[in-house]
Amino acid sequence: MSHQKSEEVSKTSRRDGHTSDDRESAATSGLSLVPISLPLEPVFSRRRMLNVAGALANSLVVFYATNKLFGRHQKLVQALESSFFVRTARELFERLIARAPKRLDTFDCALLSLAALILCRRLFRLYTYLTGPKLADRFMGSAVKFLSRFVPAVRKEVEKKNREAVADMEKSLVQPTEQSFVELPPQGMKSEEVMRLIDSRTAGETAWKGGKVSGAVYHCEESLMKVAADVNAKYLLSNPLHPDLFPSLRQMEAEVVAMVVSLFNGDSDCCGSVTSGGTESILLAMKSYREWGRVVKGIEKPEVIASVCVHAAFDKAADYFGMKLIKVAIDPVTSEIDLKQVRAALSCNTVALVGSCPHFPHGTIDPIEELAEIARRHQLGLHVDACLGSFLVSTMDAAGFPLPPFDFRVPGVTSISCDPHKYGFAPKGTSVLMFRDAGLRTFQFFTCPEWTGGIYASPTIAGSRPGALVASTWAVMLSMGYKGYVNSCKTIVACARRIAERISAGDVPGIRLVGRPDVSVVAFTSDALPIYAISEAMSKKFHWHLNSLQSPNAVHLCVTLAVAQKSEMAFIENLRESVALVAANPREWVTGGAAIYGMAQGVPQELVSDLIGQYFTVLYTPFVAGEKEKEGAEALEGRAREAK
Ligand SMILES: Cc1ncc(COP(=O)(O)O)c(C=O)c1O
């Protein structure tokens, strides 16, 4: 199969629209030693023309001013003086001067000009602030913060709300333990003791195995877990940073990339690397486009265009790498990115477009072929985020759920991210970032040839990396095989489609679908009842862990193998009962997550950010066992000794 595929693929690559001349010109441009599929900018692009015009105007001003000052090139200076621009500028200036009070001398005039420039800059900043996103929200946030500083009553109220939120978080996140460690134990503990602690700490931690969790844990197959654990143990101390010490690991990593590239129909030019997760793949893809834009197009303020449903990892990348992420609207019915808005958002600073395959909130696949067409026409990168779709989207055709092309078969797709740690069923901590060619991938690497510790280079964000994850991912992929993934895709996608069909057929009165569930995510909301309260009822009463979405308020179920195998039948029944419970008494269910989301919607974003800060404080604060817990631990130990 793979041979057949690679033949098809090589045909595809010849159809990819980038001529070998493009590649050669890039290769010989001195930018990189390897060919690059993203073409170089045409000589007469709009951006270049604007740049040239700007530079010409600047030079003319300098030429005119200096020659006028030193009395050189009189003829040219006279010609410039009689030109429309200089005449108008002179007229304006003279009018201003004529009005200026007579006591102003030349120095004052220069000073005034400088002040005018500074004022213009300030005004421009004010304009961008006023026309920026969510002005009212930012204003309210700053106002509440300001008031809480100086008005004791407001401060008290904000503090009270914060305390309540923190208490809520502690209640749901911090689990008491019989023994806690905030310092090293004075003596090393025996491994049996350590294991006993682990057993006691994980005794009640079984929710993730029950098949009622949306995403997060993508399978619960004992045999796969065993393979991963065995291989993990063998490579526990390995580190891909030292390929000379672990040559077998180097081969495995290269094979993981090659296998994923082949799933996404890449040809022999396509390449990639293993990263720690979807977020790191996205960060590196964005960094690569930033560098490519800077080196090849001379863009200093790079912009990326994506839909409002794109994963937050792109916001993170924009934040980390000083890029601008322009988010455009989605179609209100299908949730696909709005192509008209993409075209309208293009600018001379755009370096890349992003298409999700599918996106996290509503599970809809963006129109990748159309995005690729725009990217090609404007010579931009196109990143396809298949982190979530991963091994599902790449096997859906074979599983009987055909999709329009979304991968390297589409000319114009220049990079793809895919997470084996999601539907590839690998242990957490692996993603693959692929590029159409090695030339683009070079922009992802970091090198520091002059470091006193030796020539340093690392392909991804981390330095040392867990080789055990690469090896166990490789082992899981071999254990599953192509057929294994096709079968799991059949089970998962069929389950998601059945659930979506029942909701759209009105099987759960009051609930309607949000977006188009293309793969495994089914998003829904209610027009009559608070959807977060319904989600809370699903959690408290039926132990479902669903994801809360916003703008619009909704909830989704990301179907995993465990959900499909264990809980599909229960889902619709539980949802129907939850709707009835909330309809009977909506207030009863506005607690926990529903309360936090409800509150977050009512307060400005800035205050929500403060709350999130508190959330992290709760996460990093260990529970300290008190006397009660210690007594319990001692009693347990005593019983264990007696049993021995
Ligand atoms: C579409 C999409 N992209 C990226 C990510 C980020 O992946 P990770 O959590 O592995 O960093 C996710 C995670 O759910 C996702 O759904």
The ligand as an SDF file (V2000), in Angstrom:
LIG
                    3D

 16 16  0  0  0  0  0  0  0  0999 V2000
   -7.2200   21.5740   16.9470 C   0  0  0  0  0  0  0  0  0  0  0  0
   -6.1830   21.5190   18.0280 C   0  0  0  0  0  0  0  0  0  0  0  0
   -4.9660   22.0570   17.8090 N   0  0  0  0  0  0  0  0  0  0  0  0
   -4.0040   22.0550   18.7540 C   0  0  0  0  0  0  0  0  0  0  0  0
   -4.2190   21.4900   19.9820 C   0  0  0  0  0  0  0  0  0  0  0  0
   -3.1390   21.5620   21.0300 C   0  0  0  0  0  0  0  0  0  0  0  0
   -2.6680   20.2970   21.3660 O   0  0  0  0  0  0  0  0  0  0  0  0
   -1.8920   20.0130   22.7420 P   0  0  0  0  0  0  0  0  0  0  0  0
   -2.8970   20.0800   23.8210 O   0  0  0  0  0  0  0  0  0  0  0  0
   -1.3370   18.6530   22.5110 O   0  0  0  0  0  0  0  0  0  0  0  0
   -0.8300   21.0230   22.8960 O   0  0  0  0  0  0  0  0  0  0  0  0
   -5.4680   20.9050   20.2540 C   0  0  0  0  0  0  0  0  0  0  0  0
   -5.7630   20.3070   21.5540 C   0  0  0  0  0  0  0  0  0  0  0  0
   -6.8350   19.8880   21.8560 O   0  0  0  0  0  0  0  0  0  0  0  0
   -6.4820   20.9260   19.2580 C   0  0  0  0  0  0  0  0  0  0  0  0
   -7.6970   20.4370   19.4720 O   0  0  0  0  0  0  0  0  0  0  0  0
  1  2  1  0
  2  3  1  0
  2 15  2  0
  3  4  2  0
  4  5  1  0
  5  6  1  0
  5 12  2  0
  6  7  1  0
  7  8  1  0
  8  9  2  0
  8 10  1  0
  8 11  1  0
 12 13  1  0
 12 15  1  0
 13 14  2  0
 15 16  1  0
M  END
$$$$
